[in-house]
């Protein structure tokens, strides 16, 4: 499962139904990456699409029963890893790491990495 597929699945597991635009704003991923991930997850039977009755320009995305099962397995794995991490790492270091990761998530969601990161072409030139 790709990073963008994981992001879409996790977003839908936490809040559903939701639009692809909302997922893009939350995750910091482009709408194109979100659309591709939604298509892959839909083909796997994890995601359902439904036209928004209030604004027919948008599709509301939600998890299918199979998608909910997949999300539940991922969530249990994440919780188990979190438990292991909390037992294995000094709590002060873990707290600092958590704060740093939250900061990175906020920066990604705000699009700062897309602006700051040079493209491959710029790096080579």
GUDRENSE-461138 format. One record per residue: residue number from 1; residue in one letter; x, y, z of N, C-alpha, C in turn. Coordinates in nm, 4 decimals. Example, Ala and Ser with C-alpha at 12.3 -4.5 7.8 and 13.67 -1.06 7.14 Angstrom:
2
SITE     i   aa         nX         nY         nZ        caX        caY        caZ         cX         cY         cZ
SITE     1    A     1.3190    -0.5690     0.7800     1.2300    -0.4500     0.7800     1.3200    -0.3300     0.7800
SITE     2    S     1.2850    -0.2250     0.7080     1.3670    -0.1060     0.7140     1.2900     0.0030     0.7870
***
This chain:
125
SITE     i   aa         nX         nY         nZ        caX        caY        caZ         cX         cY         cZ
SITE     1    X     0.0854    -0.1168     0.0000     0.0000     0.0000     0.0000     0.0903     0.1236     0.0000
SITE     2    X     0.0637     0.2149    -0.0908     0.1456     0.3359    -0.1008     0.1116     0.4324     0.0130
SITE     3    X     0.1995     0.5322     0.0288     0.1786     0.6319     0.1335     0.0463     0.7050     0.1118
SITE     4    X     0.0174     0.7470    -0.0113    -0.1061     0.8212    -0.0372    -0.2296     0.7320    -0.0175
SITE     5    X    -0.2203     0.6051    -0.0530    -0.3313     0.5124    -0.0286    -0.3552     0.4975     0.1215
SITE     6    X    -0.2457     0.4864     0.1969    -0.2570     0.4754     0.3419    -0.3211     0.6008     0.3995
SITE     7    X    -0.2799     0.7188     0.3500    -0.3354     0.8454     0.3981    -0.4856     0.8530     0.3731
SITE     8    X    -0.5286     0.8126     0.2542    -0.6712     0.8153     0.2211    -0.7474     0.7178     0.3101
SITE     9    X    -0.6972     0.5973     0.3218    -0.7640     0.4959     0.4043    -0.7750     0.5439     0.5488
SITE    10    X    -0.6655     0.5982     0.6014    -0.6656     0.6443     0.7411    -0.7611     0.7613     0.7592
SITE    11    X    -0.7615     0.8559     0.6648    -0.8527     0.9710     0.6732    -0.9977     0.9262     0.6737
SITE    12    X    -1.0298     0.8307     0.5871    -1.1671     0.7813     0.5801    -1.2043     0.7012     0.7042
SITE    13    X    -1.1064     0.6347     0.7644    -1.1327     0.5613     0.8871    -1.1611     0.6531     1.0042
SITE    14    X    -1.1008     0.7710     1.0020    -1.1210     0.8668     1.1099    -1.2429     0.9547     1.0898
SITE    15    X    -1.2761     0.9837     0.9634    -1.3901     1.0711     0.9335    -1.4512     1.0277     0.8016
SITE    16    X    -1.5783     0.9969     0.8060    -1.6423     0.9487     0.6845    -1.7908     0.9827     0.6903
SITE    17    X    -1.8522     1.0258     0.5839    -1.7945     1.0505     0.4511    -1.7190     1.1828     0.4482
SITE    18    X    -1.6309     1.1924     0.3497    -1.5459     1.3105     0.3339    -1.5117     1.3232     0.1854
SITE    19    X    -1.4792     1.4430     0.1426    -1.4422     1.4646     0.0026    -1.2916     1.4463    -0.0157
SITE    20    X    -1.2516     1.4214    -0.1395    -1.1092     1.4102    -0.1721    -1.0378     1.5417    -0.1418
SITE    21    X    -1.1053     1.6541    -0.1650    -1.0457     1.7848    -0.1368    -1.0146     1.7974     0.0124
SITE    22    X    -1.1050     1.7518     0.0979    -1.0813     1.7582     0.2421    -0.9630     1.6713     0.2823
SITE    23    X    -0.9530     1.5533     0.2218    -0.8394     1.4652     0.2502    -0.7101     1.5330     0.2077
SITE    24    X    -0.7124     1.5974     0.0926    -0.5939     1.6671     0.0428    -0.5521     1.7783     0.1387
SITE    25    X    -0.6482     1.8532     0.1881    -0.6167     1.9615     0.2818    -0.5612     1.9075     0.4128
SITE    26    X    -0.6133     1.7954     0.4610    -0.5670     1.7366     0.5862    -0.4280     1.6749     0.5727
SITE    27    X    -0.4050     1.6079     0.4616    -0.2826     1.5295     0.4468    -0.1669     1.6067     0.3849
SITE    28    X    -0.1981     1.7137     0.3126    -0.0933     1.7875     0.2431    -0.0554     1.7254     0.1093
SITE    29    X    -0.1241     1.6174     0.0717    -0.0988     1.5540    -0.0579    -0.1791     1.6246    -0.1663
SITE    30    X    -0.1288     1.6224    -0.2875    -0.1978     1.6870    -0.3986    -0.3287     1.6147    -0.4293
SITE    31    X    -0.4208     1.6880    -0.4905    -0.5488     1.6272    -0.5280    -0.5285     1.5140    -0.6287
SITE    32    X    -0.4256     1.5260    -0.7123    -0.3962     1.4207    -0.8096    -0.3564     1.2920    -0.7389
SITE    33    X    -0.2674     1.3018    -0.6401    -0.2263     1.1823    -0.5653    -0.3445     1.1215    -0.4905
SITE    34    X    -0.4276     1.2070    -0.4342    -0.5462     1.1585    -0.3630    -0.6389     1.0863    -0.4608
SITE    35    X    -0.6619     1.1442    -0.5764    -0.7503     1.0820    -0.6760    -0.6992     0.9454    -0.7200
SITE    36    X    -0.5690     0.9363    -0.7433    -0.5104     0.8074    -0.7824    -0.5235     0.7047    -0.6707
SITE    37    X    -0.4992     0.7482    -0.5480    -0.5105     0.6572    -0.4335    -0.6548     0.6107    -0.4158
SITE    38    X    -0.7492     0.7022    -0.4312    -0.8908     0.6662    -0.4189    -0.9268     0.5617    -0.5238
SITE    39    X    -0.8792     0.5789    -0.6462    -0.9082     0.4835    -0.7537    -0.8539     0.3444    -0.7194
SITE    40    X    -0.7304     0.3382    -0.6713    -0.6703     0.2096    -0.6344    -0.7502     0.1444    -0.5219
SITE    41    X    -0.7836     0.2232    -0.4190    -0.8586     0.1692    -0.3048    -1.0001     0.1281    -0.3457
SITE    42    X    -1.0588     0.2032    -0.4374    -1.1917     0.1663    -0.4882    -1.1831     0.0347    -0.5657
SITE    43    X    -1.0795     0.0187    -0.6483    -1.0612    -0.1051    -0.7245    -1.0401    -0.2254    -0.6319
SITE    44    X    -0.9799    -0.2025    -0.5159    -0.9589    -0.3097    -0.4182    -1.0846    -0.3373    -0.3344
SITE    45    X    -1.1853    -0.2524    -0.3515    -1.3097    -0.2711    -0.2775    -1.3119    -0.2066    -0.1404
SITE    46    X    -1.2190    -0.1144    -0.1144    -1.2096    -0.0502     0.0167    -1.2888     0.0805     0.0258
SITE    47    X    -1.3103     0.1468    -0.0874    -1.3703     0.2806    -0.0872    -1.4979     0.2819    -0.1708
SITE    48    X    -1.5958     0.3570    -0.1203    -1.7220     0.3789    -0.1919    -1.7338     0.5276    -0.2240
SITE    49    X    -1.7898     0.5562    -0.3419    -1.8117     0.6952    -0.3829    -1.9627     0.7189    -0.3915
SITE    50    X    -2.0028     0.8387    -0.3484    -2.1436     0.8765    -0.3573    -2.1494     1.0259    -0.3861
SITE    51    X    -2.2323     1.0639    -0.4821    -2.2441     1.2053    -0.5186    -2.3034     1.2828    -0.4005
SITE    52    X    -2.2453     1.3991    -0.3706    -2.2936     1.4845    -0.2623    -2.4257     1.5475    -0.3061
SITE    53    X    -2.5314     1.5231    -0.2311    -2.6633     1.5772    -0.2674    -2.6686     1.7291    -0.2540
SITE    54    X    -2.5943     1.7837    -0.1600    -2.5947     1.9284    -0.1391    -2.5184     2.0014    -0.2496
SITE    55    X    -2.4133     1.9412    -0.3003    -2.3328     2.0013    -0.4063    -2.2869     1.8891    -0.4985
SITE    56    X    -2.3563     1.8714    -0.6081    -2.3346     1.7570    -0.6958    -2.1995     1.7593    -0.7666
SITE    57    X    -2.1210     1.8652    -0.7487    -1.9868     1.8690    -0.8070    -1.8914     1.7777    -0.7316
SITE    58    X    -1.9260     1.7443    -0.6079    -1.8364     1.6672    -0.5227    -1.8860     1.5256    -0.5011
SITE    59    X    -1.7899     1.4374    -0.4777    -1.8207     1.3005    -0.4375    -1.7831     1.2837    -0.2921
SITE    60    X    -1.8693     1.2179    -0.2187    -1.8392     1.1848    -0.0799    -1.7794     1.0458    -0.0784
SITE    61    X    -1.6678     1.0326    -0.0113    -1.5964     0.9056    -0.0035    -1.6186     0.8443     0.1341
SITE    62    X    -1.6329     0.7143     0.1367    -1.6438     0.6419     0.2632    -1.5823     0.5042     0.2449
SITE    63    X    -1.5597     0.4369     0.3568    -1.5033     0.3026     0.3517    -1.6142     0.2002     0.3369
SITE    64    X    -1.5888     0.1007     0.2539    -1.6783    -0.0141     0.2435    -1.6584    -0.1008     0.3681
SITE    65    X    -1.7374    -0.2057     0.3810    -1.7178    -0.2973     0.4935    -1.5768    -0.3557     0.4916
SITE    66    X    -1.5293    -0.3910     0.3730    -1.3934    -0.4446     0.3603    -1.2887    -0.3376     0.3961
SITE    67    X    -1.3154    -0.2132     0.3556    -1.2261    -0.1031     0.3895    -1.2220    -0.0776     0.5390
SITE    68    X    -1.3376    -0.0886     0.6046    -1.3421    -0.0728     0.7504    -1.2623    -0.1822     0.8193
SITE    69    X    -1.2704    -0.3034     0.7682    -1.1924    -0.4136     0.8254    -1.0430    -0.3878     0.8080
SITE    70    X    -1.0047    -0.3401     0.6913    -0.8638    -0.3093     0.6646    -0.8159    -0.1980     0.7573
SITE    71    X    -0.8988    -0.0937     0.7726    -0.8638     0.0159     0.8628    -0.8490    -0.0352     1.0061
SITE    72    X    -0.9404    -0.1196     1.0500    -0.9326    -0.1744     1.1858    -0.8018    -0.2502     1.2076
SITE    73    X    -0.7593    -0.3292     1.1076    -0.6323    -0.4017     1.1193    -0.5141    -0.3047     1.1271
SITE    74    X    -0.5165    -0.2014     1.0437    -0.4097    -0.1014     1.0470    -0.4079    -0.0269     1.1806
SITE    75    X    -0.5259     0.0057     1.2308    -0.5337     0.0785     1.3574    -0.4808    -0.0068     1.4729
SITE    76    X    -0.5162    -0.1340     1.4737    -0.4641    -0.2242     1.5780    -0.3124    -0.2362     1.5690
SITE    77    X    -0.2598    -0.2460     1.4481    -0.1140    -0.2523     1.4303    -0.0478    -0.1239     1.4778
SITE    78    X    -0.1084    -0.0106     1.4467    -0.0532     0.1181     1.4897    -0.0555     0.1294     1.6414
SITE    79    X    -0.1630     0.0834     1.7042    -0.1722     0.0886     1.8502    -0.0699    -0.0053     1.9145
SITE    80    X    -0.0515    -0.1220     1.8558     0.0478    -0.2159     1.9089     0.1876    -0.1567     1.8970
SITE    81    X     0.2168    -0.0940     1.7840     0.3470    -0.0308     1.7662     0.3647     0.0832     1.8658
SITE    82    X     0.2597     0.1634     1.8849     0.2660     0.2736     1.9809     0.2960     0.2199     2.1213
SITE    83    X     0.2303     0.1104     2.1592     0.2557     0.0488     2.2895     0.3992     0.0019     2.3032
SITE    84    X     0.4488    -0.0636     2.1996     0.5884    -0.1096     2.2009     0.6838     0.0088     2.2122
SITE    85    X     0.6561     0.1131     2.1338     0.7418     0.2310     2.1332     0.7458     0.2959     2.2712
SITE    86    X     0.6308     0.3075     2.3342     0.6238     0.3701     2.4662     0.7002     0.2890     2.5712
SITE    87    X     0.7053     0.1582     2.5554     0.7790     0.0740     2.6495     0.9288     0.0712     2.6191
SITE    88    X     0.9647     0.0957     2.4951     1.1038     0.0795     2.4520     1.1850     0.2082     2.4532
SITE    89    X     1.1187     0.3218     2.4449     1.1885     0.4490     2.4301     1.1619     0.5356     2.5531
SITE    90    X     1.2642     0.6049     2.5979     1.2511     0.6978     2.7087     1.1365     0.7947     2.6800
SITE    91    X     1.0465     0.8136     2.7751     0.9262     0.8940     2.7546     0.9585     1.0388     2.7163
SITE    92    X     1.0665     1.0946     2.7685     1.1042     1.2321     2.7327     1.1417     1.2398     2.5843
SITE    93    X     1.2175     1.1418     2.5370     1.2532     1.1383     2.3944     1.1286     1.1168     2.3085
SITE    94    X     1.0412     1.0281     2.3548     0.9190     0.9992     2.2802     0.8305     1.1231     2.2716
SITE    95    X     0.8218     1.1978     2.3806     0.7431     1.3205     2.3818     0.7998     1.4228     2.2839
SITE    96    X     0.9319     1.4357     2.2818     0.9969     1.5280     2.1883     0.9732     1.4846     2.0434
SITE    97    X     0.9847     1.3551     2.0200     0.9607     1.3017     1.8864     0.8165     1.3282     1.8433
SITE    98    X     0.7229     1.3043     1.9334     0.5819     1.3270     1.9036     0.5562     1.4736     1.8693
SITE    99    X     0.6131     1.5642     1.9473     0.5964     1.7077     1.9208     0.6540     1.7450     1.7843
SITE   100    X     0.7706     1.6910     1.7540     0.8320     1.7186     1.6242     0.7493     1.6665     1.5082
SITE   101    X     0.6960     1.5467     1.5237     0.6139     1.4887     1.4171     0.4837     1.5663     1.3977
SITE   102    X     0.4242     1.6115     1.5070     0.3030     1.6939     1.4960     0.3348     1.8212     1.4183
SITE   103    X     0.4495     1.8820     1.4490     0.4907     2.0013     1.3756     0.5086     1.9744     1.2273
SITE   104    X     0.5702     1.8612     1.1946     0.5877     1.8239     1.0532     0.4536     1.7993     0.9850
SITE   105    X     0.3600     1.7357     1.0557     0.2268     1.7126     0.9991     0.1583     1.8450     0.9674
SITE   106    X     0.1691     1.9410     1.0578     0.1079     2.0729     1.0347     0.1721     2.1427     0.9158
SITE   107    X     0.3030     2.1315     0.9052     0.3729     2.1933     0.7927     0.3328     2.1274     0.6605
SITE   108    X     0.3224     1.9949     0.6609     0.2825     1.9237     0.5386     0.1412     1.9618     0.4988
SITE   109    X     0.0519     1.9665     0.5964    -0.0873     2.0007     0.5673    -0.0999     2.1428     0.5123
SITE   110    X    -0.0106     2.2315     0.5557    -0.0116     2.3695     0.5076     0.0589     2.3842     0.3726
SITE   111    X     0.1193     2.2757     0.3235     0.1842     2.2791     0.1932     0.3256     2.3329     0.1940
SITE   112    X     0.3865     2.3470     0.3102     0.5209     2.4045     0.3179     0.6263     2.3187     0.2498
SITE   113    X     0.6120     2.1887     0.2507     0.7133     2.1031     0.1908     0.7079     2.1074     0.0390
SITE   114    X     0.5924     2.1301    -0.0170     0.5819     2.1413    -0.1620     0.6536     2.2671    -0.2103
SITE   115    X     0.6476     2.3725    -0.1306     0.7108     2.4989    -0.1671     0.8611     2.4929    -0.1413
SITE   116    X     0.9002     2.4356    -0.0283     1.0404     2.4371     0.0132     1.1269     2.3353    -0.0594
SITE   117    X     1.0701     2.2227    -0.0961     1.1485     2.1155    -0.1571     1.1767     2.1476    -0.3038
SITE   118    X     1.3036     2.1481    -0.3425     1.3349     2.1728    -0.4841     1.2936     2.0520    -0.5686
SITE   119    X     1.2590     2.0800    -0.6913     1.2256     1.9692    -0.7807     1.3530     1.8986    -0.8221
SITE   120    X     1.3372     1.7790    -0.8754     1.4531     1.7023    -0.9199     1.5284     1.7790    -1.0275
SITE   121    X     1.4536     1.8433    -1.1167     1.5182     1.9178    -1.2254     1.6051     2.0305    -1.1696
SITE   122    X     1.5560     2.1004    -1.0641     1.6331     2.2105    -1.0059     1.7590     2.1585    -0.9384
SITE   123    X     1.7509     2.0406    -0.8771     1.8651     1.9824    -0.8076     1.9740     1.9413    -0.9056
SITE   124    X     1.9344     1.8877    -1.0199     2.0298     1.8414    -1.1201     2.0943     1.9586    -1.1937
SITE   125    X     2.0168     2.0622    -1.2182     2.0643     2.1763    -1.2992     2.1758     2.2532    -1.2355
***
